[in-house]
């Protein structure tokens, strides 16, 4: 039987696809503009590839590296600015569910042992928060005003990252990058 002394601590991890630096800079500007009016925590621009899963750090790292090996860079294309129904999907960029986008998530979920409770919806969050439907609509409109061409944004995803993401921490201050992997050229 495991005692507290021999138990290996588990943490909550997520796998993120990271946009290229120029796109990340553009998105951060948009995110700052939204937070200035609607509040919410600061976080790095990312596309969630694998949602929250509880693992030991060694296990998470090994499974993350295994999932990334052989995975090729792919294109992510925005469909539109959309709103969701909970804190971590308040206002986001809905992405086209292309085979490459879906395969990257399926592969990573399989390697990490993540079982989805809902179908995968590729997205890049712009704003976290508990807003009313009216506030979300205003934030959605503001996003389109702050960056008029964001609905036609397309970028190459060539990096995945493993993040420690305690979803109880709605300030996101404890979230930290544990590892980053450069994908094979397409």
Buried (B, 14 or more C-beta within 10 A) or exposed (E): EEEEEEEEEEBBBBBBBBBEEEBBEBBBEBBEBBBEEBEBBEBBBBBBBBBBBEBBBEBBBBBBEBBBEEBEBBBBBBBBBBBBEEBBBBBBBBBBBBEBBBEBBBBBBBBBEBEEEEEBBBBBBBBBBEBEEEBBEBBBEBBBEBBEEBBEBEBBBBBBBBBBBBEEEBEBEEBEEBBBBEBEEE
